[in-house]
Amino acid sequence: MADLLVRGVDDAVVRALKKRAGDHGRSAEAEHRAILAAALLCPPRRKLADLLASMPDVGRDEDYERQQDEGAAADVFG
């Protein structure tokens, strides 16, 4: 494994890192590693449009048409 040295980090960032590390019950160094891994190794979230575009084209439009009732509108709060 490689070592990583980060210079010139603002004091407020260091304090926030130490607080977050304490909240998670680990050292600041372990927290730093976890943050880097989460930011760089986790797959990015897909956009909704990309997800919808990846769905297979099945059925016909008529299969999904809304069915209209012949009578009066149902009282859903009845």
C-alpha atoms as an extended CHARMM CRD file, in Angstrom:
* protein
*
        78  EXT
         1         1  MET       CA              0.0000000000        0.0000000000        0.0000000000  PROA      1               0.0000000000
         2         2  ALA       CA              1.0960000000        3.5330000000       -0.7180000000  PROA      2               0.0000000000
         3         3  ASP       CA              1.2920000000        6.3760000000        1.7500000000  PROA      3               0.0000000000
         4         4  LEU       CA             -0.4600000000        9.6590000000        1.1290000000  PROA      4               0.0000000000
         5         5  LEU       CA              0.5020000000       12.9840000000        2.6370000000  PROA      5               0.0000000000
         6         6  VAL       CA             -1.8780000000       15.9100000000        2.3370000000  PROA      6               0.0000000000
         7         7  ARG       CA             -0.4250000000       19.3360000000        3.0470000000  PROA      7               0.0000000000
         8         8  GLY       CA             -2.0940000000       22.6710000000        3.6280000000  PROA      8               0.0000000000
         9         9  VAL       CA             -5.3860000000       21.3470000000        4.9590000000  PROA      9               0.0000000000
        10        10  ASP       CA             -7.4770000000       24.0340000000        6.6440000000  PROA      10              0.0000000000
        11        11  ASP       CA             -7.7680000000       23.6670000000       10.4310000000  PROA      11              0.0000000000
        12        12  ALA       CA            -11.5670000000       23.5900000000       10.2200000000  PROA      12              0.0000000000
        13        13  VAL       CA            -11.3740000000       20.6230000000        7.8330000000  PROA      13              0.0000000000
        14        14  VAL       CA             -9.0190000000       18.7860000000       10.1890000000  PROA      14              0.0000000000
        15        15  ARG       CA            -11.3610000000       19.4130000000       13.1360000000  PROA      15              0.0000000000
        16        16  ALA       CA            -14.3380000000       18.1780000000       11.1020000000  PROA      16              0.0000000000
        17        17  LEU       CA            -12.3850000000       15.0680000000       10.0790000000  PROA      17              0.0000000000
        18        18  LYS       CA            -11.4660000000       14.3120000000       13.6900000000  PROA      18              0.0000000000
        19        19  LYS       CA            -15.0620000000       14.8270000000       14.8490000000  PROA      19              0.0000000000
        20        20  ARG       CA            -16.4050000000       12.5880000000       12.0990000000  PROA      20              0.0000000000
        21        21  ALA       CA            -13.7910000000        9.9720000000       12.9530000000  PROA      21              0.0000000000
        22        22  GLY       CA            -14.8140000000       10.0790000000       16.6020000000  PROA      22              0.0000000000
        23        23  ASP       CA            -18.4700000000        9.7660000000       15.6570000000  PROA      23              0.0000000000
        24        24  HSD       CA            -17.5990000000        6.6160000000       13.6980000000  PROA      24              0.0000000000
        25        25  GLY       CA            -15.2960000000        5.2470000000       16.4010000000  PROA      25              0.0000000000
        26        26  ARG       CA            -12.0970000000        5.2710000000       14.3520000000  PROA      26              0.0000000000
        27        27  SER       CA             -8.9180000000        7.2770000000       13.9690000000  PROA      27              0.0000000000
        28        28  ALA       CA             -8.6840000000       10.3490000000       11.7620000000  PROA      28              0.0000000000
        29        29  GLU       CA             -6.3910000000        8.3750000000        9.4650000000  PROA      29              0.0000000000
        30        30  ALA       CA             -8.9150000000        5.5310000000        9.1630000000  PROA      30              0.0000000000
        31        31  GLU       CA            -11.6920000000        8.0440000000        8.5480000000  PROA      31              0.0000000000
        32        32  HSD       CA             -9.6110000000        9.7210000000        5.8420000000  PROA      32              0.0000000000
        33        33  ARG       CA             -9.1250000000        6.3370000000        4.1410000000  PROA      33              0.0000000000
        34        34  ALA       CA            -12.8630000000        5.5970000000        4.3550000000  PROA      34              0.0000000000
        35        35  ILE       CA            -13.7760000000        8.9710000000        2.8550000000  PROA      35              0.0000000000
        36        36  LEU       CA            -11.3340000000        8.5150000000       -0.0170000000  PROA      36              0.0000000000
        37        37  ALA       CA            -12.5550000000        4.9760000000       -0.7180000000  PROA      37              0.0000000000
        38        38  ALA       CA            -16.2140000000        6.0400000000       -0.6640000000  PROA      38              0.0000000000
        39        39  ALA       CA            -15.5590000000        8.9690000000       -2.9700000000  PROA      39              0.0000000000
        40        40  LEU       CA            -13.3530000000        7.1620000000       -5.4550000000  PROA      40              0.0000000000
        41        41  LEU       CA            -14.2280000000        3.4700000000       -5.4420000000  PROA      41              0.0000000000
        42        42  CYS       CA            -18.0070000000        3.3860000000       -5.1630000000  PROA      42              0.0000000000
        43        43  PRO       CA            -19.8500000000        3.2280000000       -8.4610000000  PROA      43              0.0000000000
        44        44  PRO       CA            -21.4540000000        6.5390000000       -9.3640000000  PROA      44              0.0000000000
        45        45  ARG       CA            -25.2110000000        6.8500000000       -9.0880000000  PROA      45              0.0000000000
        46        46  ARG       CA            -26.9920000000        6.5170000000      -12.3810000000  PROA      46              0.0000000000
        47        47  LYS       CA            -29.2280000000        9.2870000000      -13.6400000000  PROA      47              0.0000000000
        48        48  LEU       CA            -32.9210000000        8.4550000000      -13.8270000000  PROA      48              0.0000000000
        49        49  ALA       CA            -32.9600000000        9.1360000000      -17.5660000000  PROA      49              0.0000000000
        50        50  ASP       CA            -30.1270000000        6.6330000000      -18.1070000000  PROA      50              0.0000000000
        51        51  LEU       CA            -31.8930000000        4.0480000000      -15.9630000000  PROA      51              0.0000000000
        52        52  LEU       CA            -35.1550000000        4.4670000000      -17.8710000000  PROA      52              0.0000000000
        53        53  ALA       CA            -33.3490000000        4.3080000000      -21.2090000000  PROA      53              0.0000000000
        54        54  SER       CA            -31.7520000000        1.0070000000      -20.1980000000  PROA      54              0.0000000000
        55        55  MET       CA            -35.1040000000       -0.6690000000      -19.5130000000  PROA      55              0.0000000000
        56        56  PRO       CA            -36.1600000000       -3.1930000000      -22.1660000000  PROA      56              0.0000000000
        57        57  ASP       CA            -38.9480000000       -2.2400000000      -24.5600000000  PROA      57              0.0000000000
        58        58  VAL       CA            -41.6650000000       -4.7670000000      -23.7430000000  PROA      58              0.0000000000
        59        59  GLY       CA            -45.3790000000       -4.7710000000      -24.3750000000  PROA      59              0.0000000000
        60        60  ARG       CA            -47.4270000000       -2.3910000000      -26.4450000000  PROA      60              0.0000000000
        61        61  ASP       CA            -48.6680000000        1.0540000000      -25.4890000000  PROA      61              0.0000000000
        62        62  GLU       CA            -52.2280000000       -0.2910000000      -25.4400000000  PROA      62              0.0000000000
        63        63  ASP       CA            -51.2450000000       -2.6620000000      -22.6220000000  PROA      63              0.0000000000
        64        64  TYR       CA            -50.6750000000        0.3220000000      -20.3660000000  PROA      64              0.0000000000
        65        65  GLU       CA            -53.6650000000        2.4960000000      -21.2480000000  PROA      65              0.0000000000
        66        66  ARG       CA            -55.7760000000        3.7160000000      -18.3670000000  PROA      66              0.0000000000
        67        67  GLN       CA            -59.1010000000        1.9230000000      -17.9880000000  PROA      67              0.0000000000
        68        68  GLN       CA            -62.0310000000        4.3220000000      -17.6620000000  PROA      68              0.0000000000
        69        69  ASP       CA            -65.0210000000        3.4360000000      -15.4840000000  PROA      69              0.0000000000
        70        70  GLU       CA            -68.4230000000        3.7580000000      -17.1440000000  PROA      70              0.0000000000
        71        71  GLY       CA            -70.1790000000        4.9040000000      -13.9680000000  PROA      71              0.0000000000
        72        72  ALA       CA            -69.6090000000        7.7750000000      -11.5800000000  PROA      72              0.0000000000
        73        73  ALA       CA            -66.1690000000        8.3470000000      -10.1340000000  PROA      73              0.0000000000
        74        74  ALA       CA            -65.4270000000        6.1290000000       -7.1770000000  PROA      74              0.0000000000
        75        75  ASP       CA            -65.3820000000        7.7690000000       -3.7680000000  PROA      75              0.0000000000
        76        76  VAL       CA            -61.8540000000        6.9830000000       -2.6450000000  PROA      76              0.0000000000
        77        77  PHE       CA            -62.3750000000        8.6360000000        0.7440000000  PROA      77              0.0000000000
        78        78  GLY       CA            -65.6420000000        6.7820000000        1.3760000000  PROA      78              0.0000000000
